[in-house]
Amino acid sequence: RAEGWSRGRAASLSSSFESLCPRSISASFTSRQFSSFNALIVDKADRKDKKSPPVHKFETLSREELQGGNDGDEEVVVRVSHSSMNYKDGLVVLGKPGVVKEWPIVPGIDFVGTVEETKSSKVKVGDKVLSTGFGVGERRWGGYAGLAKVKADWLVPLPPSLSPAHAMAVGTAGLTAMMCVHALEDAHVTPLTCKSRPLLVTGAGGGVGSLAVAILAKKGYPVTASTGRIDELKAHLLSLGASEVMDRQGLAHEPSYRPLMKEVFAGGVDSVGGFTLSSVLAQTQYGGAVAACGVAGGAGLDKLTVMPFILRGVRLLGVDSVYASQAARKRVWDDVCATLDGTTLENNSTLIPLSEVPAYAPKILKGQVRGRIVVEIPS
């Protein structure tokens, strides 16, 4: 079992992005291409039966067997070095309904690696690139394989100051967390407007929540972190910059709920949804805002009324990172490099080999992981 980053691996990575050497690619670079690659494939025992259990297979495939999607317009082949595990990846690995459109599938909605083949002028062989979203790992084979085939428009250059492992310690979760912070900033929720009350981050033990805590704290916001594992995670969340850590039961106690409750928070980042989000909105101060991005606690807004919106001017800001524009992605990665350091990312991550992904899938769905899971892909 991998607990955090091994000392040897952590020592090989810089403790800050700024001290990492830029990754320039020589014009004479020639990519070493392998005739086969390893992949984690998830399939249904009976594809016609929606209730059929998933089957996990680690396979060595030929280069010709690489799939990208059914639209046939994938332009770039990337040699993958690292991926990550997100809540959605756990759903795919365990064959939960509603995510995968076609079987078989290679999960992994994030990946980082080196371009090996391209039909696009937007990238060249040898470029270091990363990918998040756009249906990769859902409708198209994803990052849990040595090779990935995607559109050039879905790729983002790996920032020169970011190592591949650090990039995946950010991944979709960090992209989403930073977009939530940007939504709050664009709504004029600033450290100055939070002088009297903190911002609340729900689901703070997970990938989005933990990175939201770190980002907000680095930007000078007072942060209250909410988690259901307060004894286990309090010290870690305080180390990320939380001013206070509270038990999530304080937000999910339905008998005490009222359409408008005491103004406790200046706003927040919610990755839980359900009654938790309803409770947060009812406790948000006049003119505050809450950025919402998750459904781990349910897709409904139980008991919510319009009262927070029409009597306090509270704003609910929806955030989607899957189909975010390239401009939004550039803003995120620029801000990540300026805000988060390598030590924070390493302390908030667990590095595992691809072979351990099936064992971690149920843990992430049960909320039993801390922060981010970075997956190392065998060459």
N, C-alpha and C positions, 0 to 999 in steps of 0.2 A: 504494500500500500504506500503510495507516494504522499508524504505530508509536506506540502510546500515545495520549495525548490531545493534540490540537493546542494550541499555546500560546494561541491566541485563545480556543478553547473552554474550556481549563483556566482561563484568566483570568476567564472569565465565570462560573465556578463557585467557590463558596467553598472554601477550603482546610480548613474544618472544618464539621461538621454544625451545631455550636452557633451559628455566625455566619450561618446561612441564615435568611431571614425565614420565619415561619409562613405557610402557604398558606391563608388564610381565604377562604371562598367567600361572596360577598354573597347575601343572600336573593333579590335581584332578578336573579341571574345567569341569563342565557339562553344555552344552548349553541348555537354556530353549527353547523348540520348541513349536511353536504355530500351531494349526491345520488349520488356515486360515491367509490370508494376504491381504493388500490393494494394488491396482494397478491402474494406469492410462492406459487404453487401447485405442488405436487409430485404427479405422477400416474404411473401405470404405462402403458407403451405398450400392454400387454395385461393388463388387470386379472385375467384368469383364469389367467395364468401367473405363478407366484410368482417365477420367475427373470427375468421381464421387466424391462428396465432402466428406471430412473426418468426422467421428463421434467420439467424445470424450466420454469416459465412465469411471467413477470411480467405480470400482467394488471390492467387497470382494470375493476372490477366495479361494478354498480349496487348501491345499498343493499339492494334486494330480493333480491339474490343472496347476501347474507351468510348463512352457515350457522353453527350452533352445535353441533349434535349431533343424533342420531336420536331422543332421548327427548322432544324438543319442549318442554322445561320451562325453557329458558334465559330469564332474566328481564331481563337488563341488557345494553345495548349500550354499549361503551366505545370512545372515540376514542383509539387507541394512539399514544403518542409514542416509546416506546423498548421494545425487547425485548433478548434476550441470546442467546448461543449456548452451549449445553451439549453434552456428549457425546451425549446422547440426540437432540438436534436434528441433530447431524451424521449420526446413523444414519438419521433420517427423510429428510433432504435427499438422501441418497445411496440411499434406497430399500432399506436393509438390512432383512432379515426380522426379525419378532418384535416390532416396536414399533407400527407403524400397523395399525389394525384395519380401516379402510375408506378407500378412495381415491375421489376426490382428497382431499388434505389440505393445509392451511396449517400449516407447522411453527411452532415458537416456544412452548416450554412456559412461558415467563415473559413478562409484559408489564406496562406501567404506562401509565396514561392518565387520561382524564376521562370521567365518565359522561355519555352523551348521551340515552339513553332508559332508563327503568326501569319495571317493573311491580311492583317490590318496595318495601316501606316501609323496608327496611334501608339503602338508599342513596338519594340524591337526585341529580337532574341537576346537574352541576357538581362533584360530589365527585371528588377525586383518589384513585385506587385502584390497587392492584397485585394481580397474580395469579401464583401459582406452583402447578404440579402439577394434581391432579384430572383427569388425562387430557387436558388442553388441549394441543394440538399433537400428539396421538396419536390420540385417538378423536374429538376436536372440533377445529375450526379454531382455530389459535393466534395468536400475537402477531406473526407476520411479515406483517401486513396493517394497513391504516389503521383498521379496525374489528374488534372482537371481540365475540362474543355469549356470555355465560356466566351461570351462576347467581349470585345475590347472595351466597349462602353461601360461595362460593369467593373472594370479594374481601376484601382487607384494606385499611383506610385507609392511604394514603401517609403515613408519619410526618411531622409538620410540619417537622422539622429535616432531612428527606432530600429531595434533588432527584430528579427522575425518573431521570436518568442514573446517579446514585449508587445508587439503588434497584436498578437492573439490574446495576450492578457488584457487587452482593450476589446478588440473584436466588436461583434454586434452589440453586446451589453454596454460597452463603453461608448460606442457610437450613439446608442439610444440614450444613455445617461447624459452625455454632453448635449444632445439635441434637446432634452428636457430642460437642461440649464439654460441653453440658448433661448428656448421658448419663454422661460421666466424673465431672462434679461430683456428680451424684445417686448415683454409686457410691463417693463419698467419695475420689475421686482429686483431691487438692489440691496446690497448690505445696509444702506442707509434706511430703506423701508422696513428692515428687519431689526431695527435697534431695540424695539420693545418686545418683539416676539420672534422665535426662531422659525426657520423652515423645517418642515417634517419630511423625512424620507422613510417610506414604508418598504417592507421587504428588504431591509437593510443588510441582511446576511447574504443575499444573493448577488449575482453578477451586476445587474443594473443598479440595485440599491447601494451596494458597497462602493461602487465607483462614483455614484452620485454623491455619497457622503464625502468622499475624498476630494472630488472636484469642487463642490460647494465650499468646503472648508478651506481649500487652497485659495479660493477666490474671496475669502473673507466673510462668508455668511455664517451666522450661528446656526448649527444644525442639531436637530433632535432625531436620532435614529430609532426606528421602531422595528422590533424583531420578536419572534416567538421563542428564540433561544438566548434569552438575555444572560443566563449564567455562563453559557458557552462562548458567547460572542461579544460581551460587553467590553472586555479589554481590547479586543481587536478593533471594534468600531471606534472606541476612544482614540486608539492609535492612528486611525485614519483621519481623525479630526473632529469627530462628533463632540458636541458640548455636553450632550446628555443622551442616555440610552433608555428607552422605555419599553415595557412589555406591550406587545401588540394587543393583548386582551383589553387594554385601556381604550382601544379604538373599536373593538369588535363586540362590545357588551351591549347587545340590542335593547334590553329593558330600559337602559338609561338614555337612549337616543331620543332627541327632539329635533324638529326641523331646523331650528336655530339653537345652537348651544353657545357656551361661553367662547369668546374669541381667544384661542390659545396659540394659533400658528399664523405666521405671515403668509404662508403658502406652502407648497411642497412638491415633491416628486413621488408619484404613486405608481408602483409596479405590481400592485395586488388586485385592484378593482373590487367589485362586489360591495358588501356592506362597509368594508374598510374605507373605500373611497367616499362613500356617502357620509361617513362619520367625519372624515377629514374636511370635506367641503362645509359641513355644518359648523365646524370649529375654526374656519379660516376667517381672518380679520377683514374688515371693510376694505374693499379695493384689492384684496389679495388674489393670488392665482395658484392653481394646482395643475401641474403637467402630468398627464396620465398616459401610461404606455403598456400596461400589463393586465392579464386576466387570471392570474394564478388563484385568486380568491373568488372568481366568478365573473361572468360577463354582465350581470345585471347590476343596477344601481338601487339596491334594496332600500326602501323607505325614503329615498331622496325626494325632496320637493323642490320647487323653484325658489323657495325662500332665500337661500344663500345668494342666488343670482339677482333677484329683483329687490331685495332689501339691503344687501350688503355689497352688491356689485362684484361679487366673486366671479372669477373667470375659470372655466375648465378648459385646459389646453390639451388637445389630443396630439400625440406624437407617434409617428410611424417612421421607422428607419429603413424598412425593407426597400422601398422605392424612392428613397431620398435622392434629390438631385445631386449632380456632381458638385455644384456650387456649395450646397449644404454639407456635403462630405468633406470638401476641402476646408471649409470653415471648422468642422469638427476636428480633423486631423491636425490642422495648424494649432488649434487650441489645446488639444491633447499634448502635443509636444511642448507647448509653453507652460502647461499646468501640472502635468503628472511626471514624476521621476521614476526611474527604473526600480529603486528600492521599494517604493509604494506598490508598484505593479507586482513585483516578486513576492512581497509579503502578503499580497491579496490573491495569490494564485497557487494552484497545485498543478504540477507538471506530471502528466501520465503518458505512457506509451499507447499507441493505437489499440493494442491487445486488451487494455483495461476499460475501453469505452463501454462495452455491454454491461460491465459490473457497476459502472458509475451512472448509467441511465436511470435506474430506479431511484438512486440517491438524489439526483437533481430534481426529480419530480416530487419527491417527498420533502424537499427542502432540507436535505441533510448534507449539503456541501457548503463550503465557505468561500465566498467571492467567486473567482474565475477558475475554470479548468482548462488548461492548455494541453493540447494533444500533440505529441511528437510523432510525425509520420515517417516510417522507415523508408529509406531510399531503395 
